[in-house]
Structure formats: structure tokens, C-alpha cells
Amino acid sequence: MKENTLYRESVVHRSGGLPLRIYDSNYVKYHYHDEYEFLLAEQDETICFVGGRQISLNLGDSIMIKGGELHSLSLGVGKSVTASVVHPSFFGGEGSNLFEKFSFTSLFRGDTPVGREITSLLRKIKNCYFARQVGYEILLRSYFCNVFATLVESGDFEQNTNDEKPQNQAEAALFEYIHQNLRESITLDTLSEISHFSSSYIIRLFKKSTGQTPTEYINRCRISLAKKLLENKSVTETALDCGFNNISYFIRTFKRYMGVTPKEWRDGNRQNNI
């Protein structure tokens, strides 16, 4: 069956010559990629969405997202997760499909033996990644292999019988339309017209897939774009380029998600770069 590429993330997750990237995040739009992604909760009541399932994480909990799984993340001000995105070639060898043969348990609670071990390994991975001491590449590969070794030893896996990829082209096109048209006016009627879904179905779809209403999801995507544009544009230019025709509404929305105004965000970033 033809692979659906509409949700595929175009970002290349690399650091130097390594096929991995580790960063803190509080927002990720609905997407998938080929890499494994490990999310480690840094606060209680952290909500993420994987394959249409809403998953609540508490401090010390973690989750593993397999390549090809649709997922999104939208947290409030002051909350974040540590995301470790790594291609299986890093620990399985180039062209290896060893890990694709298994479906591992994906949710690890920090108050269980396996969960505590996974959390400990993810923190070691993060510290090693940013310390960059001599030989850190070998340590990182070892830690990732130990994550899977822990799961195998615990028996928390099943052998795969097929290879599922995102298939719903109509829903994929709906999200892709939003991601490609953030500068334009996007209404519920517009989404209904291009997708041929009813307004009520679209609202249920967004709640199931992202935990947000369509308007909330669109605004969050626009604010994510605005953070990048503010590096080189004025607040007014940024607002208009992100689809906000009302500057006051843009400022209020930005502050609701980021905790500061667009000007404060831009000035703070400039100060940090001095």
C-alpha cells in the first residue's frame, strides 16, 4: 500500500554526524517521522497524543513513539518534555530492520521497575548528549541499546506481523492544508469544504488527535511560526504573516501560549544572543 507522506515531518533530526537530536519542547504539531522518539515528562499532568490516543504522563514517566506513529504535543506555559529523537540505524546498524520486527510496550511509568530504568537511561542520554565528552558517541549508542535490552529482558514486546503506516488520506490532507496555509484565513467552514467532512466530525477529529479544537490547533501552529518570524520581523509583520489580522488578538494569543508578549519574546532572544 502506498505510504501516506502528508503528515511526514520534513525536519532532519541530526546533531553533527549523529542521526539523533535531543531538545526540550512544549509544542509539536500533528506529524510522524521515521525515527523513534522518546518523551520524558518533566512535570505532572503532561498530555500527549499518539495514534489518536490521549496519554497523560506524570513527572518521571516516559513514552516511546515508533517511526510512523502519528503524534502531537501541546502543553501549557511552564511545562515541557525532553524529546530524544533517534534513527534506528544509530543503534541497529545502517539498513537494519531488527527493531521493526517487534512492537515494544510504549508507556513507562516512573513508579515501576522498568519505568525507573528507562527514565534513568533517558536522563543519562540527555546528560551525555549535552556534555559531549570524549567518547560520548559510544556511550549514547550503548544507552539506547540498553533501553531496548531492558524491554526485551522484561518481556514487554510482541513480534510484528505487518507494517502499519498512516493511511487516512482525507484526514491527512486536512492537517496538511492547515500547515501549508497558516498565513491565510482558515475557518471551520473552509476545513469542511476542502475535506468534505461535517463540522462536528472535524471538531471530534481534532479533539481525538490533538486534544484541541480546530481553532486552538491553528492558533498554536501560528504561534510556533511566529516565534521563528520574530527573529527578523516586527510584531505587526509577524502577525500578518501568521494569519492574524487583529494585532491585539495576536499579542493576547501569543502571551497565552508563551507567557510573554511577542516583543518580550523577541527582545529576550536578542539579549540571549549577545
C-alpha positions as a Markdown table, in Angstrom:
| # | Residue | x | y | z |
|---|---|---|---|---|
| 1 | Met | 0.0 | 0.0 | 0.0 |
| 2 | Lys | 1.3 | 3.4 | -0.9 |
| 3 | Glu | 2.8 | 5.3 | 2.1 |
| 4 | Asn | 1.0 | 8.5 | 3.1 |
| 5 | Thr | 3.6 | 11.2 | 3.3 |
| 6 | Leu | 1.3 | 14.2 | 4.1 |
| 7 | Tyr | 2.0 | 14.0 | 7.8 |
| 8 | Arg | 5.7 | 13.3 | 7.4 |
| 9 | Glu | 7.9 | 15.8 | 9.2 |
| 10 | Ser | 10.5 | 17.4 | 6.9 |
| 11 | Val | 12.9 | 18.3 | 9.8 |
| 12 | Val | 16.2 | 16.3 | 9.7 |
| 13 | His | 17.0 | 15.1 | 13.2 |
| 14 | Arg | 20.8 | 15.2 | 13.3 |
| 15 | Ser | 23.4 | 16.6 | 15.6 |
| 16 | Gly | 26.8 | 16.8 | 13.9 |
| 17 | Gly | 27.3 | 13.4 | 12.3 |
| 18 | Leu | 24.9 | 11.6 | 14.6 |
| 19 | Pro | 21.3 | 10.7 | 13.5 |
| 20 | Leu | 19.7 | 12.0 | 16.6 |
| 21 | Arg | 18.6 | 15.2 | 18.3 |
| 22 | Ile | 17.6 | 15.9 | 21.9 |
| 23 | Tyr | 15.7 | 19.0 | 23.0 |
| 24 | Asp | 13.0 | 20.3 | 25.4 |
| 25 | Ser | 9.6 | 21.1 | 23.9 |
| 26 | Asn | 6.1 | 22.1 | 24.9 |
| 27 | Tyr | 4.5 | 22.0 | 21.4 |
| 28 | Val | 4.7 | 19.6 | 18.4 |
| 29 | Lys | 2.2 | 19.7 | 15.6 |
| 30 | Tyr | 0.5 | 16.5 | 14.4 |
| 31 | His | 3.1 | 14.6 | 12.4 |
| 32 | Tyr | 5.2 | 11.4 | 12.1 |
| 33 | His | 8.8 | 10.6 | 11.1 |
| 34 | Asp | 10.9 | 7.5 | 10.6 |
| 35 | Glu | 12.8 | 7.9 | 13.8 |
| 36 | Tyr | 12.0 | 6.6 | 17.3 |
| 37 | Glu | 11.1 | 9.4 | 19.7 |
| 38 | Phe | 11.3 | 9.2 | 23.5 |
| 39 | Leu | 9.4 | 11.7 | 25.5 |
| 40 | Leu | 10.3 | 12.2 | 29.2 |
| 41 | Ala | 7.9 | 14.1 | 31.3 |
| 42 | Glu | 9.4 | 16.9 | 33.4 |
| 43 | Gln | 6.2 | 17.8 | 35.2 |
| 44 | Asp | 3.0 | 16.1 | 36.3 |
| 45 | Glu | -0.2 | 16.1 | 34.1 |
| 46 | Thr | 1.7 | 16.2 | 30.8 |
| 47 | Ile | -0.7 | 15.3 | 27.9 |
| 48 | Cys | 0.4 | 14.0 | 24.6 |
| 49 | Phe | -1.4 | 12.3 | 21.7 |
| 50 | Val | -0.1 | 9.2 | 19.9 |
| 51 | Gly | -2.1 | 7.4 | 17.2 |
| 52 | Gly | -5.3 | 9.1 | 18.3 |
| 53 | Arg | -4.8 | 8.1 | 21.9 |
| 54 | Gln | -4.6 | 10.7 | 24.7 |
| 55 | Ile | -1.8 | 9.8 | 27.1 |
| 56 | Ser | -1.2 | 11.5 | 30.4 |
| 57 | Leu | 2.3 | 11.5 | 31.8 |
| 58 | Asn | 3.5 | 12.5 | 35.3 |
| 59 | Leu | 7.0 | 13.5 | 36.4 |
| 60 | Gly | 9.4 | 10.7 | 35.6 |
| 61 | Asp | 7.1 | 8.9 | 33.2 |
| 62 | Ser | 8.2 | 8.4 | 29.6 |
| 63 | Ile | 6.8 | 7.2 | 26.3 |
| 64 | Met | 8.3 | 5.7 | 23.2 |
| 65 | Ile | 6.9 | 6.7 | 19.8 |
| 66 | Lys | 7.8 | 4.3 | 17.0 |
| 67 | Gly | 8.7 | 5.6 | 13.5 |
| 68 | Gly | 5.5 | 6.1 | 11.5 |
| 69 | Glu | 3.2 | 6.8 | 14.5 |
| 70 | Leu | 1.2 | 10.0 | 14.3 |
| 71 | His | 1.7 | 12.2 | 17.4 |
| 72 | Ser | 1.3 | 15.7 | 18.7 |
| 73 | Leu | 2.1 | 17.6 | 21.9 |
| 74 | Ser | 0.6 | 20.8 | 23.2 |
| 75 | Leu | 1.5 | 21.9 | 26.8 |
| 76 | Gly | 0.8 | 25.0 | 28.8 |
| 77 | Val | 3.2 | 27.7 | 29.9 |
| 78 | Gly | 5.9 | 26.4 | 32.1 |
| 79 | Lys | 5.5 | 22.7 | 31.1 |
| 80 | Ser | 7.9 | 20.8 | 28.8 |
| 81 | Val | 9.1 | 17.3 | 27.9 |
| 82 | Thr | 12.6 | 16.1 | 27.0 |
| 83 | Ala | 12.4 | 14.7 | 23.5 |
| 84 | Ser | 15.0 | 12.3 | 22.2 |
| 85 | Val | 14.6 | 11.6 | 18.5 |
| 86 | Val | 16.9 | 8.9 | 17.1 |
| 87 | His | 17.1 | 6.9 | 13.9 |
| 88 | Pro | 17.2 | 3.1 | 14.5 |
| 89 | Ser | 20.4 | 3.0 | 12.3 |
| 90 | Phe | 22.2 | 4.6 | 15.2 |
| 91 | Phe | 21.9 | 1.6 | 17.5 |
| 92 | Gly | 20.8 | -1.1 | 15.0 |
| 93 | Gly | 23.2 | -0.5 | 12.1 |
| 94 | Glu | 22.7 | 1.1 | 8.7 |
| 95 | Gly | 19.8 | -0.5 | 6.9 |
| 96 | Ser | 18.9 | -2.7 | 9.9 |
| 97 | Asn | 15.3 | -3.7 | 10.3 |
| 98 | Leu | 15.9 | -5.6 | 13.5 |
| 99 | Phe | 13.8 | -3.3 | 15.7 |
| 100 | Glu | 11.0 | -3.1 | 13.2 |
| 101 | Lys | 10.2 | -6.8 | 13.8 |
| 102 | Phe | 9.0 | -6.0 | 17.4 |
| 103 | Ser | 6.3 | -3.9 | 19.0 |
| 104 | Phe | 7.5 | -2.8 | 22.4 |
| 105 | Thr | 5.5 | -1.5 | 25.3 |
| 106 | Ser | 5.5 | 2.2 | 24.7 |
| 107 | Leu | 4.4 | 3.7 | 28.0 |
| 108 | Phe | 6.7 | 3.6 | 31.0 |
| 109 | Arg | 5.6 | 4.7 | 34.4 |
| 110 | Gly | 8.3 | 6.1 | 36.7 |
| 111 | Asp | 7.0 | 4.2 | 39.7 |
| 112 | Thr | 7.6 | 0.8 | 38.1 |
| 113 | Pro | 11.0 | -1.1 | 37.9 |
| 114 | Val | 11.1 | -1.0 | 34.1 |
| 115 | Gly | 9.9 | 2.6 | 34.1 |
| 116 | Arg | 12.5 | 3.7 | 36.6 |
| 117 | Glu | 15.3 | 2.0 | 34.5 |
| 118 | Ile | 14.0 | 3.6 | 31.2 |
| 119 | Thr | 13.8 | 7.1 | 32.9 |
| 120 | Ser | 17.4 | 6.7 | 34.3 |
| 121 | Leu | 18.7 | 5.8 | 30.8 |
| 122 | Leu | 16.9 | 8.7 | 29.1 |
| 123 | Arg | 18.4 | 11.1 | 31.7 |
| 124 | Lys | 21.9 | 9.6 | 31.1 |
| 125 | Ile | 21.3 | 10.0 | 27.3 |
| 126 | Lys | 20.4 | 13.7 | 27.8 |
| 127 | Asn | 23.3 | 14.5 | 30.0 |
| 128 | Cys | 25.8 | 12.6 | 27.8 |
| 129 | Tyr | 24.4 | 14.4 | 24.7 |
| 130 | Phe | 24.9 | 17.9 | 26.0 |
| 131 | Ala | 28.2 | 17.2 | 27.9 |
| 132 | Arg | 29.9 | 15.9 | 24.7 |
| 133 | Gln | 32.8 | 14.4 | 26.5 |
| 134 | Val | 35.3 | 12.3 | 24.7 |
| 135 | Gly | 33.7 | 9.0 | 23.5 |
| 136 | Tyr | 30.2 | 10.3 | 24.1 |
| 137 | Glu | 29.0 | 8.7 | 20.8 |
| 138 | Ile | 29.9 | 5.3 | 22.1 |
| 139 | Leu | 28.1 | 5.9 | 25.4 |
| 140 | Leu | 24.9 | 7.2 | 23.6 |
| 141 | Arg | 24.8 | 4.1 | 21.4 |
| 142 | Ser | 25.2 | 1.9 | 24.4 |
| 143 | Tyr | 22.5 | 3.7 | 26.4 |
| 144 | Phe | 19.9 | 3.4 | 23.6 |
| 145 | Cys | 20.7 | -0.3 | 23.1 |
| 146 | Asn | 20.2 | -0.7 | 26.9 |
| 147 | Val | 16.7 | 0.8 | 26.6 |
| 148 | Phe | 15.7 | -1.9 | 24.2 |
| 149 | Ala | 17.6 | -4.6 | 26.2 |
| 150 | Thr | 15.6 | -3.6 | 29.3 |
| 151 | Leu | 12.4 | -4.1 | 27.4 |
| 152 | Val | 13.4 | -7.4 | 25.9 |
| 153 | Glu | 14.5 | -8.7 | 29.3 |
| 154 | Ser | 11.2 | -7.6 | 30.9 |
| 155 | Gly | 9.3 | -9.4 | 28.1 |
| 156 | Asp | 7.5 | -6.2 | 27.2 |
| 157 | Phe | 7.2 | -6.7 | 23.4 |
| 158 | Glu | 5.4 | -8.6 | 20.7 |
| 159 | Gln | 6.6 | -9.7 | 17.2 |
| 160 | Asn | 5.1 | -7.7 | 14.4 |
| 161 | Thr | 3.0 | -9.3 | 11.7 |
| 162 | Asn | 2.6 | -6.3 | 9.5 |
| 163 | Asp | 3.9 | -2.8 | 9.0 |
| 164 | Glu | 1.3 | -0.1 | 9.5 |
| 165 | Lys | 1.6 | 3.5 | 8.3 |
| 166 | Pro | -0.8 | 6.4 | 8.4 |
| 167 | Gln | -3.5 | 5.6 | 5.9 |
| 168 | Asn | -6.3 | 8.1 | 6.1 |
| 169 | Gln | -5.6 | 10.4 | 3.2 |
| 170 | Ala | -8.6 | 12.7 | 3.7 |
| 171 | Glu | -7.7 | 13.4 | 7.3 |
| 172 | Ala | -4.0 | 13.8 | 6.4 |
| 173 | Ala | -4.9 | 16.4 | 3.7 |
| 174 | Leu | -6.9 | 18.3 | 6.3 |
| 175 | Phe | -3.9 | 18.8 | 8.6 |
| 176 | Glu | -1.6 | 19.4 | 5.7 |
| 177 | Tyr | -3.8 | 22.2 | 4.4 |
| 178 | Ile | -3.6 | 23.9 | 7.8 |
| 179 | His | 0.2 | 23.6 | 7.9 |
| 180 | Gln | 0.6 | 25.0 | 4.4 |
| 181 | Asn | -1.9 | 27.9 | 4.8 |
| 182 | Leu | -1.3 | 29.4 | 8.2 |
| 183 | Arg | -1.0 | 32.9 | 6.6 |
| 184 | Glu | -4.5 | 32.6 | 5.2 |
| 185 | Ser | -7.9 | 32.8 | 6.8 |
| 186 | Ile | -8.8 | 29.2 | 7.9 |
| 187 | Thr | -12.4 | 28.7 | 9.2 |
| 188 | Leu | -14.3 | 25.6 | 10.2 |
| 189 | Asp | -16.4 | 26.1 | 7.1 |
| 190 | Thr | -13.2 | 26.1 | 5.0 |
| 191 | Leu | -12.0 | 22.9 | 6.5 |
| 192 | Ser | -15.4 | 21.3 | 6.0 |
| 193 | Glu | -15.4 | 22.4 | 2.3 |
| 194 | Ile | -11.9 | 21.1 | 1.4 |
| 195 | Ser | -12.3 | 17.8 | 3.3 |
| 196 | His | -16.0 | 17.1 | 2.7 |
| 197 | Phe | -16.3 | 16.3 | 6.5 |
| 198 | Ser | -19.0 | 17.8 | 8.6 |
| 199 | Ser | -18.1 | 20.5 | 11.1 |
| 200 | Ser | -19.0 | 18.2 | 14.0 |
| 201 | Tyr | -16.7 | 15.4 | 12.7 |
| 202 | Ile | -13.8 | 17.8 | 12.3 |
| 203 | Ile | -14.2 | 19.0 | 15.8 |
| 204 | Arg | -14.2 | 15.4 | 17.1 |
| 205 | Leu | -11.2 | 14.6 | 14.9 |
| 206 | Phe | -9.1 | 17.4 | 16.3 |
| 207 | Lys | -10.1 | 16.6 | 19.9 |
| 208 | Lys | -9.1 | 13.0 | 19.4 |
| 209 | Ser | -5.9 | 13.6 | 17.6 |
| 210 | Thr | -4.6 | 16.8 | 19.3 |
| 211 | Gly | -6.7 | 17.4 | 22.4 |
| 212 | Gln | -7.6 | 20.8 | 21.0 |
| 213 | Thr | -10.4 | 22.5 | 19.0 |
| 214 | Pro | -9.5 | 23.3 | 15.3 |
| 215 | Thr | -9.1 | 27.0 | 16.3 |
| 216 | Glu | -6.8 | 26.2 | 19.2 |
| 217 | Tyr | -4.7 | 23.9 | 17.0 |
| 218 | Ile | -4.5 | 26.5 | 14.2 |
| 219 | Asn | -3.5 | 29.3 | 16.7 |
| 220 | Arg | -0.9 | 27.1 | 18.2 |
| 221 | Cys | 0.6 | 26.3 | 14.8 |
| 222 | Arg | 0.6 | 30.0 | 14.0 |
| 223 | Ile | 2.3 | 30.9 | 17.3 |
| 224 | Ser | 5.0 | 28.3 | 16.6 |
| 225 | Leu | 5.6 | 30.0 | 13.2 |
| 226 | Ala | 5.5 | 33.5 | 14.8 |
| 227 | Lys | 8.4 | 32.5 | 17.1 |
| 228 | Lys | 10.6 | 32.0 | 14.1 |
| 229 | Leu | 9.5 | 35.1 | 12.2 |
| 230 | Leu | 10.0 | 37.4 | 15.1 |
| 231 | Glu | 13.8 | 36.8 | 14.8 |
| 232 | Asn | 13.8 | 39.1 | 11.7 |
| 233 | Lys | 10.4 | 40.8 | 11.5 |
| 234 | Ser | 8.4 | 43.3 | 13.5 |
| 235 | Val | 5.4 | 42.3 | 15.6 |
| 236 | Thr | 2.9 | 43.7 | 13.1 |
| 237 | Glu | 4.6 | 42.0 | 10.1 |
| 238 | Thr | 4.8 | 38.7 | 12.0 |
| 239 | Ala | 1.1 | 38.9 | 13.0 |
| 240 | Leu | 0.0 | 39.4 | 9.4 |
| 241 | Asp | 2.4 | 36.7 | 8.0 |
| 242 | Cys | 0.9 | 34.2 | 10.5 |
| 243 | Gly | -2.7 | 34.9 | 9.6 |
| 244 | Phe | -3.6 | 37.3 | 12.4 |
| 245 | Asn | -5.4 | 40.4 | 11.0 |
| 246 | Asn | -6.0 | 41.7 | 14.5 |
| 247 | Ile | -2.7 | 42.7 | 16.2 |
| 248 | Ser | -4.2 | 42.9 | 19.7 |
| 249 | Tyr | -5.6 | 39.4 | 19.3 |
| 250 | Phe | -2.2 | 38.1 | 18.1 |
| 251 | Ile | -0.5 | 39.6 | 21.1 |
| 252 | Arg | -3.1 | 38.1 | 23.6 |
| 253 | Thr | -2.8 | 34.7 | 21.9 |
| 254 | Phe | 1.0 | 34.7 | 21.9 |
| 255 | Lys | 1.1 | 35.6 | 25.6 |
| 256 | Arg | -1.5 | 32.9 | 26.4 |
| 257 | Tyr | 0.7 | 30.2 | 24.9 |
| 258 | Met | 4.2 | 31.6 | 25.6 |
| 259 | Gly | 3.7 | 33.5 | 28.9 |
| 260 | Val | 5.2 | 36.7 | 27.4 |
| 261 | Thr | 4.3 | 39.2 | 24.7 |
| 262 | Pro | 5.8 | 38.9 | 21.2 |
| 263 | Lys | 8.0 | 41.9 | 21.8 |
| 264 | Glu | 9.2 | 40.5 | 25.1 |
| 265 | Trp | 9.9 | 37.2 | 23.4 |
| 266 | Arg | 11.9 | 38.9 | 20.6 |
| 267 | Asp | 13.9 | 41.1 | 22.9 |
| 268 | Gly | 14.6 | 38.2 | 25.2 |
| 269 | Asn | 16.0 | 36.1 | 22.3 |
| 270 | Arg | 18.1 | 39.0 | 21.1 |
| 271 | Gln | 19.5 | 39.5 | 24.6 |
| 272 | Asn | 20.4 | 35.8 | 24.9 |
| 273 | Asn | 22.3 | 36.0 | 21.6 |
| 274 | Ile | 24.5 | 38.9 | 22.8 |
